[in-house]
């Protein structure tokens, strides 16, 4: 089923919550689906851009994926417009934002179809993500057309196989107070591997170790399930507008 062109902005005030890992995982899932992927890296550290360069050197990249490092909302707008001007195709656009959630991100967010915040099951992450939700609500009061502000979803990230009592309690609090998608992202070695080496599918295809391939496939399946749920939100939002 065709997915078309979708733009997701990944945002959270909290550093270290897994924004870049989520971006890289979603990109990996989209590439395995056969889509094209464009990532905007807006962080001064050039984390995603450097990740692409390292992945190309290791042979763990794909020609259908590209990372653009830019702070300029006008450049992001122009690139998205150019993508939309192409013949219909499946294309996932991911905006990996710099740390924080402030009015400086307004222009970037308004170009998106969905805002996504990864959250680790910890008290500090919970507090900062709630502040991000408040920022999102306040954005509606700063724009001429509040209905044009994209919807918001939270992805629980870095869930351990045996979470502590505090982590379990925090997860329940997140589920009760935030718009969370149903698929959590588990704590996996495969995600550390993707951060250091390239796209999940490319790493898997380039290794001969069966057990490693299985771990990478499990991570890909998980990220594909997350992307599918995010796609469903964006489709429902479009149908609601129509």
Phi and psi restraints in degrees (value plus and minus 20) as a CYANA .aco file:
   2 UNK   PHI     -87.7   -47.7
   2 UNK   PSI     118.2   158.2
   3 UNK   PHI    -123.6   -83.6
   3 UNK   PSI     -44.2    -4.2
   4 UNK   PHI      55.3    95.3
   4 UNK   PSI    -179.8  -139.8
   5 UNK   PHI    -118.0   -78.0
   5 UNK   PSI     105.0   145.0
   6 UNK   PHI    -150.7  -110.7
   6 UNK   PSI     123.3   163.3
   7 UNK   PHI    -140.7  -100.7
   7 UNK   PSI     100.7   140.7
   8 UNK   PHI    -138.3   -98.3
   8 UNK   PSI     106.1   146.1
   9 UNK   PHI    -119.6   -79.6
   9 UNK   PSI     103.0   143.0
  10 UNK   PHI    -119.9   -79.9
  10 UNK   PSI      95.6   135.6
  11 UNK   PHI    -157.9  -117.9
  11 UNK   PSI     119.7   159.7
  12 UNK   PHI    -183.4  -143.4
  12 UNK   PSI     119.8   159.8
  13 UNK   PHI     -82.9   -42.9
  13 UNK   PSI     -48.6    -8.6
  14 UNK   PHI    -102.2   -62.2
  14 UNK   PSI     102.4   142.4
  15 UNK   PHI     -93.9   -53.9
  15 UNK   PSI     131.6   171.6
  16 UNK   PHI      55.9    95.9
  16 UNK   PSI      -4.0    36.0
  17 UNK   PHI    -107.4   -67.4
  17 UNK   PSI     -28.0    12.0
  18 UNK   PHI      83.8   123.8
  18 UNK   PSI       4.9    44.9
  19 UNK   PHI     -79.9   -39.9
  19 UNK   PSI     -71.6   -31.6
  20 UNK   PHI     -87.1   -47.1
  20 UNK   PSI     -56.2   -16.2
  21 UNK   PHI     -83.2   -43.2
  21 UNK   PSI     -61.4   -21.4
  22 UNK   PHI     -83.5   -43.5
  22 UNK   PSI     -65.3   -25.3
  23 UNK   PHI     -78.4   -38.4
  23 UNK   PSI     -66.7   -26.7
  24 UNK   PHI     -87.2   -47.2
  24 UNK   PSI     -56.1   -16.1
  25 UNK   PHI     -88.8   -48.8
  25 UNK   PSI     -64.6   -24.6
  26 UNK   PHI     -83.7   -43.7
  26 UNK   PSI     -60.4   -20.4
  27 UNK   PHI     -81.0   -41.0
  27 UNK   PSI     -62.3   -22.3
  28 UNK   PHI     -81.8   -41.8
  28 UNK   PSI     -62.9   -22.9
  29 UNK   PHI     -84.6   -44.6
  29 UNK   PSI     -62.4   -22.4
  30 UNK   PHI     -84.8   -44.8
  30 UNK   PSI     -58.8   -18.8
  31 UNK   PHI     -84.6   -44.6
  31 UNK   PSI     -62.8   -22.8
  32 UNK   PHI     -82.8   -42.8
  32 UNK   PSI     -51.8   -11.8
  33 UNK   PHI     -88.3   -48.3
  33 UNK   PSI     -38.9     1.1
  34 UNK   PHI      81.0   121.0
  34 UNK   PSI     -12.3    27.7
  35 UNK   PHI    -101.3   -61.3
  35 UNK   PSI     150.4   190.4
  36 UNK   PHI    -117.5   -77.5
  36 UNK   PSI     133.8   173.8
  37 UNK   PHI    -156.7  -116.7
  37 UNK   PSI     113.1   153.1
  38 UNK   PHI    -144.9  -104.9
  38 UNK   PSI     105.9   145.9
  39 UNK   PHI    -132.3   -92.3
  39 UNK   PSI     108.4   148.4
  40 UNK   PHI    -117.9   -77.9
  40 UNK   PSI      97.0   137.0
  41 UNK   PHI    -117.6   -77.6
  41 UNK   PSI      87.9   127.9
  42 UNK   PHI    -121.8   -81.8
  42 UNK   PSI     -12.6    27.4
  43 UNK   PHI    -111.6   -71.6
  43 UNK   PSI     120.0   160.0
  44 UNK   PHI     -84.8   -44.8
  44 UNK   PSI     -41.2    -1.2
  45 UNK   PHI     -93.0   -53.0
  45 UNK   PSI     -33.6     6.4
  46 UNK   PHI      36.5    76.5
  46 UNK   PSI      17.5    57.5
  47 UNK   PHI     -79.0   -39.0
  47 UNK   PSI     -69.7   -29.7
  48 UNK   PHI     -92.2   -52.2
  48 UNK   PSI     -56.7   -16.7
  49 UNK   PHI     -84.9   -44.9
  49 UNK   PSI     -64.5   -24.5
  50 UNK   PHI     -84.6   -44.6
  50 UNK   PSI     -54.3   -14.3
  51 UNK   PHI     -80.9   -40.9
  51 UNK   PSI     -62.6   -22.6
  52 UNK   PHI     -82.8   -42.8
  52 UNK   PSI     -64.9   -24.9
  53 UNK   PHI     -82.2   -42.2
  53 UNK   PSI     -63.3   -23.3
  54 UNK   PHI     -85.5   -45.5
  54 UNK   PSI     -60.5   -20.5
  55 UNK   PHI     -83.7   -43.7
  55 UNK   PSI     -59.0   -19.0
  56 UNK   PHI     -83.7   -43.7
  56 UNK   PSI     -60.1   -20.1
  57 UNK   PHI     -84.7   -44.7
  57 UNK   PSI     -54.3   -14.3
  58 UNK   PHI    -104.3   -64.3
  58 UNK   PSI     -27.7    12.3
  59 UNK   PHI      57.8    97.8
  59 UNK   PSI       2.8    42.8
  60 UNK   PHI    -131.9   -91.9
  60 UNK   PSI      22.2    62.2
  61 UNK   PHI    -144.9  -104.9
  61 UNK   PSI     156.9   196.9
  62 UNK   PHI    -161.2  -121.2
  62 UNK   PSI     118.1   158.1
  63 UNK   PHI     -84.7   -44.7
  63 UNK   PSI     -37.6     2.4
  64 UNK   PHI    -102.8   -62.8
  64 UNK   PSI     -20.1    19.9
  65 UNK   PHI    -134.2   -94.2
  65 UNK   PSI     124.8   164.8
  66 UNK   PHI    -166.2  -126.2
  66 UNK   PSI     126.6   166.6
  67 UNK   PHI    -140.9  -100.9
  67 UNK   PSI     108.7   148.7
  68 UNK   PHI    -135.8   -95.8
  68 UNK   PSI     102.7   142.7
  69 UNK   PHI    -113.5   -73.5
  69 UNK   PSI      98.3   138.3
  70 UNK   PHI    -179.4  -139.4
  70 UNK   PSI     127.4   167.4
  71 UNK   PHI    -123.3   -83.3
  71 UNK   PSI     -25.0    15.0
  72 UNK   PHI    -111.1   -71.1
  72 UNK   PSI      91.6   131.6
  73 UNK   PHI     -78.7   -38.7
  73 UNK   PSI     -52.3   -12.3
  74 UNK   PHI     -85.5   -45.5
  74 UNK   PSI     -57.3   -17.3
  75 UNK   PHI     -88.0   -48.0
  75 UNK   PSI     -59.9   -19.9
  76 UNK   PHI     -82.4   -42.4
  76 UNK   PSI     -64.9   -24.9
  77 UNK   PHI     -79.8   -39.8
  77 UNK   PSI     -67.9   -27.9
  78 UNK   PHI     -82.3   -42.3
  78 UNK   PSI     -59.9   -19.9
  79 UNK   PHI     -88.0   -48.0
  79 UNK   PSI     -62.6   -22.6
  80 UNK   PHI     -84.0   -44.0
  80 UNK   PSI     -60.4   -20.4
  81 UNK   PHI     -82.5   -42.5
  81 UNK   PSI     -59.1   -19.1
  82 UNK   PHI     -85.9   -45.9
  82 UNK   PSI     -57.9   -17.9
  83 UNK   PHI     -84.2   -44.2
  83 UNK   PSI     -63.7   -23.7
  84 UNK   PHI     -88.0   -48.0
  84 UNK   PSI     -43.3    -3.3
  85 UNK   PHI     -99.1   -59.1
  85 UNK   PSI     -32.5     7.5
  86 UNK   PHI     -95.1   -55.1
  86 UNK   PSI     141.8   181.8
  87 UNK   PHI     -74.8   -34.8
  87 UNK   PSI     131.4   171.4
  88 UNK   PHI     -72.2   -32.2
  88 UNK   PSI     112.1   152.1
  89 UNK   PHI    -181.3  -141.3
  89 UNK   PSI     144.9   184.9
  90 UNK   PHI    -106.7   -66.7
  90 UNK   PSI     101.9   141.9
  91 UNK   PHI    -168.0  -128.0
  91 UNK   PSI      99.3   139.3
  92 UNK   PHI    -119.1   -79.1
  92 UNK   PSI     100.7   140.7
  93 UNK   PHI    -127.1   -87.1
  93 UNK   PSI     104.5   144.5
  94 UNK   PHI    -139.7   -99.7
  94 UNK   PSI     109.5   149.5
  95 UNK   PHI    -129.2   -89.2
  95 UNK   PSI      87.6   127.6
  96 UNK   PHI    -109.3   -69.3
  96 UNK   PSI      82.8   122.8
  97 UNK   PHI    -103.7   -63.7
  97 UNK   PSI     137.1   177.1
  98 UNK   PHI     -91.8   -51.8
  98 UNK   PSI     143.4   183.4
  99 UNK   PHI     -77.2   -37.2
  99 UNK   PSI     121.5   161.5
 100 UNK   PHI      86.8   126.8
 100 UNK   PSI     147.0   187.0
 101 UNK   PHI    -162.9  -122.9
 101 UNK   PSI      85.7   125.7
 102 UNK   PHI    -162.0  -122.0
 102 UNK   PSI     159.0   199.0
 103 UNK   PHI     -82.9   -42.9
 103 UNK   PSI     -39.9     0.1
 104 UNK   PHI     -83.3   -43.3
 104 UNK   PSI     -41.2    -1.2
 105 UNK   PHI    -113.9   -73.9
 105 UNK   PSI     -21.7    18.3
 106 UNK   PHI     -74.0   -34.0
 106 UNK   PSI     -70.5   -30.5
 107 UNK   PHI     -81.7   -41.7
 107 UNK   PSI     -57.3   -17.3
 108 UNK   PHI     -86.9   -46.9
 108 UNK   PSI     -65.1   -25.1
 109 UNK   PHI     -84.0   -44.0
 109 UNK   PSI     -58.9   -18.9
 110 UNK   PHI     -88.7   -48.7
 110 UNK   PSI     -31.0     9.0
 111 UNK   PHI    -111.0   -71.0
 111 UNK   PSI     -20.3    19.7
 112 UNK   PHI    -119.2   -79.2
 112 UNK   PSI     139.5   179.5
 113 UNK   PHI    -113.7   -73.7
 113 UNK   PSI     -39.5     0.5
 114 UNK   PHI    -178.9  -138.9
 114 UNK   PSI     121.0   161.0
 115 UNK   PHI    -124.0   -84.0
 115 UNK   PSI     110.1   150.1
 116 UNK   PHI    -146.1  -106.1
 116 UNK   PSI     112.5   152.5
 117 UNK   PHI    -140.7  -100.7
 117 UNK   PSI      96.9   136.9
 118 UNK   PHI     -97.0   -57.0
 118 UNK   PSI     125.7   165.7
 119 UNK   PHI    -160.3  -120.3
 119 UNK   PSI     108.7   148.7
 120 UNK   PHI    -104.4   -64.4
 120 UNK   PSI     129.2   169.2
 121 UNK   PHI     -96.2   -56.2
 121 UNK   PSI      50.9    90.9
 122 UNK   PHI    -158.7  -118.7
 122 UNK   PSI     138.5   178.5
 123 UNK   PHI     -83.2   -43.2
 123 UNK   PSI     -63.8   -23.8
 124 UNK   PHI     -84.7   -44.7
 124 UNK   PSI     -61.0   -21.0
 125 UNK   PHI     -82.1   -42.1
 125 UNK   PSI     -60.2   -20.2
 126 UNK   PHI     -81.4   -41.4
 126 UNK   PSI     -66.8   -26.8
 127 UNK   PHI     -82.6   -42.6
 127 UNK   PSI     -65.7   -25.7
 128 UNK   PHI     -88.5   -48.5
 128 UNK   PSI     -55.4   -15.4
 129 UNK   PHI     -90.3   -50.3
 129 UNK   PSI     -55.3   -15.3
 130 UNK   PHI     -82.3   -42.3
 130 UNK   PSI     -58.6   -18.6
 131 UNK   PHI     -84.5   -44.5
 131 UNK   PSI     -55.1   -15.1
 132 UNK   PHI     -85.8   -45.8
 132 UNK   PSI     -59.7   -19.7
 133 UNK   PHI     -82.8   -42.8
 133 UNK   PSI     -59.7   -19.7
 134 UNK   PHI     -84.2   -44.2
 134 UNK   PSI     -62.3   -22.3
 135 UNK   PHI     -78.6   -38.6
 135 UNK   PSI     -62.1   -22.1
 136 UNK   PHI     -82.9   -42.9
 136 UNK   PSI     -61.8   -21.8
 137 UNK   PHI     -86.0   -46.0
 137 UNK   PSI     -59.7   -19.7
 138 UNK   PHI     -87.2   -47.2
 138 UNK   PSI     -48.4    -8.4
 139 UNK   PHI     -78.9   -38.9
 139 UNK   PSI     -56.7   -16.7
 140 UNK   PHI     -81.7   -41.7
 140 UNK   PSI     -47.0    -7.0
 141 UNK   PHI    -106.3   -66.3
 141 UNK   PSI     -28.7    11.3
 142 UNK   PHI    -119.2   -79.2
 142 UNK   PSI     -28.3    11.7
 143 UNK   PHI    -131.1   -91.1
 143 UNK   PSI     138.6   178.6
 144 UNK   PHI     -89.5   -49.5
 144 UNK   PSI     -53.9   -13.9
 145 UNK   PHI    -141.6  -101.6
 145 UNK   PSI      72.2   112.2
 146 UNK   PHI     -78.2   -38.2
 146 UNK   PSI     -49.2    -9.2
 147 UNK   PHI     -87.7   -47.7
 147 UNK   PSI     -36.3     3.7
 148 UNK   PHI    -102.6   -62.6
 148 UNK   PSI     -26.9    13.1
 149 UNK   PHI     -96.3   -56.3
 149 UNK   PSI     105.6   145.6
 150 UNK   PHI     -85.2   -45.2
 150 UNK   PSI     136.5   176.5
 151 UNK   PHI     -86.0   -46.0
 151 UNK   PSI     150.5   190.5
 152 UNK   PHI    -152.9  -112.9
 152 UNK   PSI     115.8   155.8
 153 UNK   PHI    -158.0  -118.0
 153 UNK   PSI     130.6   170.6
 154 UNK   PHI    -130.4   -90.4
 154 UNK   PSI     119.5   159.5
 155 UNK   PHI    -138.2   -98.2
 155 UNK   PSI     100.2   140.2
 156 UNK   PHI     -94.3   -54.3
 156 UNK   PSI     106.4   146.4
 157 UNK   PHI    -145.1  -105.1
 157 UNK   PSI     128.3   168.3
 158 UNK   PHI      49.2    89.2
 158 UNK   PSI      18.5    58.5
 159 UNK   PHI    -101.2   -61.2
 159 UNK   PSI     104.1   144.1
 160 UNK   PHI     -97.9   -57.9
 160 UNK   PSI     137.1   177.1
 161 UNK   PHI     -82.4   -42.4
 161 UNK   PSI     -51.7   -11.7
 162 UNK   PHI    -148.4  -108.4
 162 UNK   PSI      59.2    99.2
 163 UNK   PHI     -84.4   -44.4
 163 UNK   PSI     129.5   169.5
 164 UNK   PHI     -92.8   -52.8
 164 UNK   PSI     150.9   190.9
 165 UNK   PHI     -80.6   -40.6
 165 UNK   PSI     -60.2   -20.2
 166 UNK   PHI     -84.6   -44.6
 166 UNK   PSI     -62.5   -22.5
 167 UNK   PHI     -83.9   -43.9
 167 UNK   PSI     -61.6   -21.6
 168 UNK   PHI     -82.9   -42.9
 168 UNK   PSI     -63.1   -23.1
 169 UNK   PHI     -83.8   -43.8
 169 UNK   PSI     -60.4   -20.4
 170 UNK   PHI     -86.4   -46.4
 170 UNK   PSI     -60.4   -20.4
 171 UNK   PHI     -80.1   -40.1
 171 UNK   PSI     -63.2   -23.2
 172 UNK   PHI     -83.5   -43.5
 172 UNK   PSI     -57.7   -17.7
 173 UNK   PHI     -88.3   -48.3
 173 UNK   PSI     -58.8   -18.8
 174 UNK   PHI     -81.8   -41.8
 174 UNK   PSI     -66.8   -26.8
 175 UNK   PHI     -82.6   -42.6
 175 UNK   PSI     -52.4   -12.4
 176 UNK   PHI    -102.7   -62.7
 176 UNK   PSI     -39.1     0.9
 177 UNK   PHI    -145.0  -105.0
 177 UNK   PSI     -24.5    15.5
 178 UNK   PHI    -151.4  -111.4
 178 UNK   PSI     134.6   174.6
 179 UNK   PHI     -99.5   -59.5
 179 UNK   PSI      66.8   106.8
 180 UNK   PHI    -118.4   -78.4
 180 UNK   PSI     117.9   157.9
 181 UNK   PHI     -97.6   -57.6
 181 UNK   PSI     139.6   179.6
 182 UNK   PHI     -96.0   -56.0
 182 UNK   PSI     -41.7    -1.7
 183 UNK   PHI    -115.6   -75.6
 183 UNK   PSI      92.3   132.3
 184 UNK   PHI    -101.3   -61.3
 184 UNK   PSI     140.3   180.3
 185 UNK   PHI    -123.4   -83.4
 185 UNK   PSI     100.8   140.8
 186 UNK   PHI    -100.3   -60.3
 186 UNK   PSI     141.7   181.7
 187 UNK   PHI     -97.3   -57.3
 187 UNK   PSI      90.3   130.3
 188 UNK   PHI    -150.9  -110.9
 188 UNK   PSI     123.2   163.2
 189 UNK   PHI     -83.2   -43.2
 189 UNK   PSI     -48.8    -8.8
 190 UNK   PHI     -80.0   -40.0
 190 UNK   PSI     -53.2   -13.2
 191 UNK   PHI     -93.6   -53.6
 191 UNK   PSI     -50.6   -10.6
 192 UNK   PHI     -89.3   -49.3
 192 UNK   PSI     -54.8   -14.8
 193 UNK   PHI     -87.9   -47.9
 193 UNK   PSI     -61.9   -21.9
 194 UNK   PHI     -84.9   -44.9
 194 UNK   PSI     -57.3   -17.3
 195 UNK   PHI     -83.3   -43.3
 195 UNK   PSI     -50.7   -10.7
 196 UNK   PHI    -118.3   -78.3
 196 UNK   PSI     -38.1     1.9
 197 UNK   PHI    -145.4  -105.4
 197 UNK   PSI     -43.7    -3.7
 198 UNK   PHI     119.8   159.8
 198 UNK   PSI    -178.5  -138.5
 199 UNK   PHI     -90.2   -50.2
 199 UNK   PSI     119.1   159.1
 200 UNK   PHI     -75.2   -35.2
 200 UNK   PSI     -67.4   -27.4
 201 UNK   PHI     -84.2   -44.2
 201 UNK   PSI     -59.5   -19.5
 202 UNK   PHI     -87.3   -47.3
 202 UNK   PSI     -60.9   -20.9
 203 UNK   PHI     -82.0   -42.0
 203 UNK   PSI     -65.2   -25.2
 204 UNK   PHI     -80.0   -40.0
 204 UNK   PSI     -65.1   -25.1
 205 UNK   PHI     -89.7   -49.7
 205 UNK   PSI     -40.4    -0.4
 206 UNK   PHI    -118.2   -78.2
 206 UNK   PSI     -18.0    22.0
 207 UNK   PHI    -129.5   -89.5
 207 UNK   PSI     128.0   168.0
 208 UNK   PHI    -121.9   -81.9
 208 UNK   PSI     -22.2    17.8
 209 UNK   PHI    -103.4   -63.4
 209 UNK   PSI      93.8   133.8
 210 UNK   PHI     -79.3   -39.3
 210 UNK   PSI     -60.9   -20.9
 211 UNK   PHI     -86.9   -46.9
 211 UNK   PSI     -55.4   -15.4
 212 UNK   PHI     -88.9   -48.9
 212 UNK   PSI     -61.5   -21.5
 213 UNK   PHI     -78.2   -38.2
 213 UNK   PSI     -60.9   -20.9
 214 UNK   PHI     -84.1   -44.1
 214 UNK   PSI     -63.2   -23.2
 215 UNK   PHI     -82.1   -42.1
 215 UNK   PSI     -62.1   -22.1
 216 UNK   PHI     -88.7   -48.7
 216 UNK   PSI     -57.3   -17.3
 217 UNK   PHI     -84.8   -44.8
 217 UNK   PSI     -61.5   -21.5
 218 UNK   PHI     -81.4   -41.4
 218 UNK   PSI     -61.1   -21.1
 219 UNK   PHI     -86.0   -46.0
 219 UNK   PSI     -60.6   -20.6
 220 UNK   PHI     -83.4   -43.4
 220 UNK   PSI     -63.3   -23.3
 221 UNK   PHI     -81.6   -41.6
 221 UNK   PSI     -59.9   -19.9
 222 UNK   PHI     -84.6   -44.6
 222 UNK   PSI     -66.5   -26.5
 223 UNK   PHI     -87.0   -47.0
 223 UNK   PSI     -54.0   -14.0
 224 UNK   PHI     -85.2   -45.2
 224 UNK   PSI     -58.6   -18.6
 225 UNK   PHI     -85.3   -45.3
 225 UNK   PSI     -59.4   -19.4
 226 UNK   PHI     -83.3   -43.3
 226 UNK   PSI     -66.4   -26.4
 227 UNK   PHI     -83.1   -43.1
 227 UNK   PSI     -58.9   -18.9
 228 UNK   PHI     -81.7   -41.7
 228 UNK   PSI     -62.0   -22.0
 229 UNK   PHI     -86.8   -46.8
 229 UNK   PSI     -58.9   -18.9
 230 UNK   PHI     -86.3   -46.3
 230 UNK   PSI     -59.0   -19.0
 231 UNK   PHI     -80.7   -40.7
 231 UNK   PSI     -60.3   -20.3
 232 UNK   PHI     -82.9   -42.9
 232 UNK   PSI     -58.2   -18.2
 233 UNK   PHI     -83.0   -43.0
 233 UNK   PSI     -65.1   -25.1
 234 UNK   PHI     -86.7   -46.7
 234 UNK   PSI     -56.8   -16.8
 235 UNK   PHI     -86.5   -46.5
 235 UNK   PSI     -63.3   -23.3
 236 UNK   PHI     -85.1   -45.1
 236 UNK   PSI     -55.1   -15.1
 237 UNK   PHI     -85.5   -45.5
 237 UNK   PSI     -61.4   -21.4
 238 UNK   PHI     -84.3   -44.3
 238 UNK   PSI     -64.4   -24.4
 239 UNK   PHI     -84.1   -44.1
 239 UNK   PSI     -54.7   -14.7
 240 UNK   PHI     -87.8   -47.8
 240 UNK   PSI     -56.8   -16.8
 241 UNK   PHI     -88.7   -48.7
 241 UNK   PSI     -61.2   -21.2
